[in-house]
Amino acid sequence: MSNLEVLSLDDNQICKIPLQVARLSKLKCLGLTGNKFSVFPKEIFLLESLERLYLGQDKGIKLTSLPGDISKLQNLKELHLENNCLECLPPSIGLLTHLEILNCHNNLLQMLPDSICQLQGLQELLVQNNKLFQLPGNLDSLQNLHLVLLDGNPMMDPPIEVCNQGKLAIWKYLKEKREQKLNAIKIQAWWRGLLVRKGCGPFAELQKLMKKGKKEKKGKEKGKEKPGKGAKGKKKHIL
């Protein structure tokens, strides 16, 4: 058993995994879809060689949360959590650097963590039929991501009509949004600088203080006697 690489236990009555599972040190694929786990079985985190994990749920008890310790599965390439009741994904999911497929369709996800943009190896993001209304602003930085499924979500940012056009349209939208935000910041900085210089609005008092400081500085400089100035006009008496 210690050399076992694939273990399929789908559609059973399993509600707990024994600690002895740690002996399966070479296990790469674990199928647990359609069982009766009330919470995510943390014993799975002992399987450090695991590459594919199937924990979808077609009926019965559904998972409501994914532990942050999911990041312990550093060799994970595929994570299938479809048909559960997950409302969010932990930020630590961004530490699964080898993840290629993330399948969370038919859940209750409202947002995706920004850390998902760290998954540079991600190829498929399957999140259809959730409660998503917004995507991370830098999702288009995932150059290997070729499949994004968002059907059945109340998307607002990007709008549904953009999402329906596919990945390229979504990427274009995200890029243009970033550029608009950057331009807005530049304009805001320029406008604030202008208000300070003109002493307008909330910066009027600041302008007065700046002018007062300059006058006081000039007054101090005038009060200082230049070297040799006091001796001007006096003749030296030679004995």
C-alpha positions as a Markdown table, in Angstrom:
| # | Residue | x | y | z |
|---|---|---|---|---|
| 1 | Met | 0.0 | 0.0 | 0.0 |
| 2 | Ser | 2.9 | 2.4 | 0.6 |
| 3 | Asn | 3.6 | 2.5 | -3.1 |
| 4 | Leu | -0.1 | 3.3 | -4.0 |
| 5 | Glu | -0.4 | 6.3 | -6.4 |
| 6 | Val | -4.1 | 6.4 | -7.1 |
| 7 | Leu | -7.0 | 5.9 | -4.6 |
| 8 | Ser | -10.6 | 6.3 | -5.7 |
| 9 | Leu | -13.2 | 6.2 | -2.9 |
| 10 | Asp | -16.0 | 8.2 | -4.7 |
| 11 | Asp | -19.7 | 7.7 | -3.8 |
| 12 | Asn | -19.3 | 6.0 | -0.5 |
| 13 | Gln | -20.5 | 6.7 | 3.1 |
| 14 | Ile | -17.1 | 8.0 | 4.3 |
| 15 | Cys | -17.2 | 10.7 | 6.9 |
| 16 | Lys | -13.7 | 10.5 | 8.3 |
| 17 | Ile | -10.2 | 9.6 | 7.1 |
| 18 | Pro | -7.9 | 7.6 | 9.4 |
| 19 | Leu | -4.5 | 9.1 | 10.3 |
| 20 | Gln | -2.9 | 6.0 | 8.8 |
| 21 | Val | -3.4 | 7.6 | 5.4 |
| 22 | Ala | -0.1 | 9.3 | 6.0 |
| 23 | Arg | 1.6 | 6.0 | 5.2 |
| 24 | Leu | 0.5 | 6.5 | 1.5 |
| 25 | Ser | 3.5 | 8.7 | 1.0 |
| 26 | Lys | 3.5 | 8.2 | -2.8 |
| 27 | Leu | -0.2 | 8.9 | -3.4 |
| 28 | Lys | -0.7 | 11.3 | -6.2 |
| 29 | Cys | -4.5 | 11.1 | -6.9 |
| 30 | Leu | -7.3 | 10.9 | -4.3 |
| 31 | Gly | -11.0 | 10.7 | -5.2 |
| 32 | Leu | -13.4 | 11.4 | -2.4 |
| 33 | Thr | -16.3 | 12.8 | -4.4 |
| 34 | Gly | -19.8 | 12.0 | -3.1 |
| 35 | Asn | -19.1 | 11.1 | 0.5 |
| 36 | Lys | -20.3 | 12.4 | 3.8 |
| 37 | Phe | -17.6 | 14.8 | 5.1 |
| 38 | Ser | -19.2 | 17.5 | 7.3 |
| 39 | Val | -15.9 | 19.4 | 7.2 |
| 40 | Phe | -12.8 | 19.3 | 5.0 |
| 41 | Pro | -10.8 | 16.2 | 6.2 |
| 42 | Lys | -7.5 | 17.6 | 7.4 |
| 43 | Glu | -5.8 | 14.2 | 7.3 |
| 44 | Ile | -5.5 | 14.9 | 3.6 |
| 45 | Phe | -2.8 | 17.5 | 4.4 |
| 46 | Leu | -0.5 | 14.5 | 5.4 |
| 47 | Leu | -0.4 | 13.5 | 1.8 |
| 48 | Glu | 2.5 | 15.7 | 0.7 |
| 49 | Ser | 2.9 | 14.0 | -2.7 |
| 50 | Leu | -0.7 | 14.5 | -3.7 |
| 51 | Glu | -1.2 | 16.1 | -7.2 |
| 52 | Arg | -5.0 | 15.6 | -7.8 |
| 53 | Leu | -7.7 | 15.9 | -5.2 |
| 54 | Tyr | -11.4 | 15.3 | -5.9 |
| 55 | Leu | -13.8 | 16.5 | -3.2 |
| 56 | Gly | -16.9 | 17.4 | -5.2 |
| 57 | Gln | -20.3 | 16.6 | -3.7 |
| 58 | Asp | -23.3 | 15.6 | -5.8 |
| 59 | Lys | -25.6 | 14.9 | -2.9 |
| 60 | Gly | -25.7 | 14.8 | 0.9 |
| 61 | Ile | -23.5 | 17.0 | 3.2 |
| 62 | Lys | -21.7 | 19.8 | 1.5 |
| 63 | Leu | -18.5 | 21.6 | 2.5 |
| 64 | Thr | -18.9 | 25.2 | 3.6 |
| 65 | Ser | -15.2 | 26.2 | 4.0 |
| 66 | Leu | -11.7 | 25.3 | 2.7 |
| 67 | Pro | -9.0 | 25.4 | 5.4 |
| 68 | Gly | -6.0 | 27.7 | 5.0 |
| 69 | Asp | -3.8 | 24.7 | 5.4 |
| 70 | Ile | -4.6 | 23.7 | 1.9 |
| 71 | Ser | -1.3 | 25.4 | 1.1 |
| 72 | Lys | 0.5 | 22.4 | 2.7 |
| 73 | Leu | -0.3 | 20.4 | -0.5 |
| 74 | Gln | 2.6 | 22.0 | -2.4 |
| 75 | Asn | 2.5 | 19.4 | -5.2 |
| 76 | Leu | -1.2 | 19.8 | -5.9 |
| 77 | Lys | -1.9 | 20.3 | -9.6 |
| 78 | Glu | -5.7 | 19.8 | -9.7 |
| 79 | Leu | -8.2 | 20.8 | -7.0 |
| 80 | His | -11.9 | 19.8 | -7.6 |
| 81 | Leu | -14.4 | 21.2 | -5.1 |
| 82 | Glu | -17.5 | 21.4 | -7.3 |
| 83 | Asn | -21.1 | 21.2 | -6.0 |
| 84 | Asn | -20.4 | 22.3 | -2.4 |
| 85 | Cys | -21.4 | 25.4 | -0.4 |
| 86 | Leu | -18.1 | 27.3 | -0.3 |
| 87 | Glu | -18.6 | 31.1 | 0.2 |
| 88 | Cys | -14.9 | 32.0 | -0.1 |
| 89 | Leu | -11.4 | 30.6 | -0.8 |
| 90 | Pro | -8.6 | 31.2 | 1.7 |
| 91 | Pro | -5.8 | 33.6 | 0.6 |
| 92 | Ser | -3.3 | 30.8 | 1.2 |
| 93 | Ile | -4.6 | 29.2 | -2.0 |
| 94 | Gly | -2.2 | 31.5 | -3.8 |
| 95 | Leu | 0.7 | 29.4 | -2.4 |
| 96 | Leu | -0.2 | 26.4 | -4.4 |
| 97 | Thr | 2.4 | 27.3 | -7.0 |
| 98 | His | 1.9 | 24.1 | -9.1 |
| 99 | Leu | -1.9 | 24.3 | -9.4 |
| 100 | Glu | -3.1 | 24.0 | -13.0 |
| 101 | Ile | -6.8 | 23.4 | -12.5 |
| 102 | Leu | -9.1 | 25.0 | -10.0 |
| 103 | Asn | -12.7 | 23.6 | -10.2 |
| 104 | Cys | -15.2 | 25.3 | -7.9 |
| 105 | His | -18.3 | 25.4 | -10.0 |
| 106 | Asn | -21.7 | 25.2 | -8.3 |
| 107 | Asn | -20.7 | 26.8 | -5.0 |
| 108 | Leu | -21.6 | 30.1 | -3.2 |
| 109 | Leu | -18.4 | 32.0 | -3.9 |
| 110 | Gln | -18.9 | 35.8 | -3.8 |
| 111 | Met | -15.3 | 36.9 | -4.5 |
| 112 | Leu | -12.0 | 35.3 | -5.5 |
| 113 | Pro | -9.0 | 36.2 | -3.3 |
| 114 | Asp | -6.4 | 38.5 | -5.0 |
| 115 | Ser | -3.8 | 35.9 | -4.1 |
| 116 | Ile | -5.2 | 33.7 | -6.9 |
| 117 | Cys | -3.2 | 36.0 | -9.2 |
| 118 | Gln | -0.1 | 34.3 | -7.8 |
| 119 | Leu | -1.0 | 31.0 | -9.5 |
| 120 | Gln | 1.2 | 31.5 | -12.5 |
| 121 | Gly | 0.8 | 27.9 | -13.6 |
| 122 | Leu | -3.0 | 28.0 | -13.5 |
| 123 | Gln | -4.5 | 26.8 | -16.8 |
| 124 | Glu | -8.2 | 26.4 | -16.0 |
| 125 | Leu | -10.5 | 28.4 | -13.7 |
| 126 | Leu | -13.9 | 26.8 | -13.4 |
| 127 | Val | -16.2 | 29.0 | -11.2 |
| 128 | Gln | -19.5 | 28.9 | -13.1 |
| 129 | Asn | -22.8 | 29.0 | -11.1 |
| 130 | Asn | -21.5 | 30.9 | -8.0 |
| 131 | Lys | -22.4 | 34.3 | -6.6 |
| 132 | Leu | -19.4 | 36.1 | -8.1 |
| 133 | Phe | -19.8 | 39.8 | -9.0 |
| 134 | Gln | -16.2 | 40.8 | -9.4 |
| 135 | Leu | -12.9 | 39.4 | -10.6 |
| 136 | Pro | -9.4 | 40.2 | -9.1 |
| 137 | Gly | -8.0 | 43.3 | -11.0 |
| 138 | Asn | -4.8 | 41.5 | -12.0 |
| 139 | Leu | -6.3 | 38.2 | -13.1 |
| 140 | Asp | -5.0 | 38.8 | -16.6 |
| 141 | Ser | -1.4 | 38.4 | -15.3 |
| 142 | Leu | -2.0 | 34.7 | -15.4 |
| 143 | Gln | -0.4 | 34.1 | -18.8 |
| 144 | Asn | -1.0 | 30.3 | -18.8 |
| 145 | Leu | -4.7 | 30.6 | -18.0 |
| 146 | His | -6.6 | 29.6 | -21.2 |
| 147 | Leu | -10.0 | 28.6 | -19.8 |
| 148 | Val | -12.1 | 30.8 | -17.6 |
| 149 | Leu | -15.8 | 29.8 | -17.1 |
| 150 | Leu | -18.0 | 32.3 | -15.4 |
| 151 | Asp | -21.5 | 31.3 | -16.6 |
| 152 | Gly | -24.3 | 31.7 | -14.1 |
| 153 | Asn | -22.7 | 34.4 | -11.9 |
| 154 | Pro | -24.2 | 37.9 | -11.3 |
| 155 | Met | -21.1 | 39.6 | -12.7 |
| 156 | Met | -20.8 | 43.4 | -12.5 |
| 157 | Asp | -17.0 | 43.9 | -12.8 |
| 158 | Pro | -16.5 | 43.0 | -15.6 |
| 159 | Pro | -20.1 | 43.2 | -16.8 |
| 160 | Ile | -21.9 | 40.1 | -17.9 |
| 161 | Glu | -21.8 | 41.2 | -21.5 |
| 162 | Val | -18.0 | 41.3 | -21.4 |
| 163 | Cys | -17.7 | 38.0 | -19.6 |
| 164 | Asn | -19.9 | 36.4 | -22.3 |
| 165 | Gln | -17.4 | 37.4 | -25.0 |
| 166 | Gly | -14.7 | 35.2 | -23.4 |
| 167 | Lys | -11.2 | 35.5 | -22.0 |
| 168 | Leu | -9.7 | 38.0 | -24.4 |
| 169 | Ala | -12.6 | 40.5 | -23.8 |
| 170 | Ile | -12.2 | 40.1 | -20.0 |
| 171 | Trp | -8.5 | 40.6 | -20.2 |
| 172 | Lys | -9.0 | 43.8 | -22.3 |
| 173 | Tyr | -11.5 | 45.1 | -19.8 |
| 174 | Leu | -9.2 | 44.5 | -16.8 |
| 175 | Lys | -6.3 | 46.2 | -18.5 |
| 176 | Glu | -8.3 | 49.3 | -19.5 |
| 177 | Lys | -9.7 | 49.6 | -16.0 |
| 178 | Arg | -6.2 | 49.6 | -14.6 |
| 179 | Glu | -5.1 | 52.3 | -17.0 |
| 180 | Gln | -8.1 | 54.5 | -16.2 |
| 181 | Lys | -7.4 | 54.2 | -12.5 |
| 182 | Leu | -3.8 | 55.2 | -13.1 |
| 183 | Asn | -4.8 | 58.2 | -15.1 |
| 184 | Ala | -7.3 | 59.2 | -12.5 |
| 185 | Ile | -4.5 | 59.1 | -9.8 |
| 186 | Lys | -2.2 | 61.3 | -12.0 |
| 187 | Ile | -5.0 | 63.8 | -12.6 |
| 188 | Gln | -5.9 | 63.9 | -8.9 |
| 189 | Ala | -2.2 | 64.5 | -7.9 |
| 190 | Trp | -1.9 | 67.3 | -10.5 |
| 191 | Trp | -5.1 | 68.9 | -9.3 |
| 192 | Arg | -4.1 | 68.7 | -5.7 |
| 193 | Gly | -0.7 | 70.3 | -6.5 |
| 194 | Leu | -2.5 | 73.1 | -8.4 |
| 195 | Leu | -4.8 | 73.8 | -5.4 |
| 196 | Val | -1.8 | 74.0 | -3.1 |
| 197 | Arg | 0.1 | 76.5 | -5.3 |
| 198 | Lys | -3.0 | 78.7 | -5.8 |
| 199 | Gly | -4.1 | 78.4 | -2.2 |
| 200 | Cys | -7.6 | 77.3 | -3.1 |
| 201 | Gly | -10.2 | 75.4 | -1.1 |
| 202 | Pro | -8.9 | 73.4 | 1.8 |
| 203 | Phe | -5.3 | 74.4 | 1.0 |
| 204 | Ala | -5.9 | 78.2 | 1.5 |
| 205 | Glu | -4.6 | 78.1 | 5.1 |
| 206 | Leu | -1.6 | 76.0 | 4.0 |
| 207 | Gln | -0.7 | 78.6 | 1.4 |
| 208 | Lys | -0.9 | 81.4 | 4.1 |
| 209 | Leu | 1.5 | 79.5 | 6.3 |
| 210 | Met | 3.9 | 78.9 | 3.5 |
| 211 | Lys | 3.9 | 82.7 | 2.6 |
| 212 | Lys | 4.3 | 83.6 | 6.2 |
| 213 | Gly | 7.3 | 81.3 | 6.5 |
| 214 | Lys | 8.9 | 82.8 | 3.5 |
| 215 | Lys | 8.5 | 86.4 | 4.9 |
| 216 | Glu | 9.9 | 85.5 | 8.3 |
| 217 | Lys | 12.9 | 83.9 | 6.6 |
| 218 | Lys | 13.6 | 87.0 | 4.5 |
| 219 | Gly | 13.2 | 89.2 | 7.6 |
| 220 | Lys | 15.9 | 87.2 | 9.4 |
| 221 | Glu | 18.2 | 87.4 | 6.5 |
| 222 | Lys | 17.9 | 91.2 | 6.3 |
| 223 | Gly | 18.6 | 91.5 | 10.1 |
| 224 | Lys | 21.9 | 89.8 | 9.7 |
| 225 | Glu | 24.8 | 92.2 | 9.3 |
| 226 | Lys | 27.1 | 91.5 | 6.3 |
| 227 | Pro | 30.9 | 91.1 | 7.2 |
| 228 | Gly | 32.8 | 94.4 | 7.0 |
| 229 | Lys | 29.6 | 96.5 | 6.5 |
| 230 | Gly | 29.9 | 98.3 | 9.9 |
| 231 | Ala | 33.5 | 99.5 | 9.2 |
| 232 | Lys | 32.6 | 101.2 | 5.9 |
| 233 | Gly | 33.5 | 104.9 | 5.6 |
| 234 | Lys | 35.9 | 104.9 | 8.5 |
| 235 | Lys | 39.5 | 105.9 | 7.8 |
| 236 | Lys | 42.5 | 104.2 | 9.3 |
| 237 | His | 44.8 | 106.5 | 11.4 |
| 238 | Ile | 48.5 | 106.0 | 10.8 |
| 239 | Leu | 50.8 | 106.9 | 13.6 |
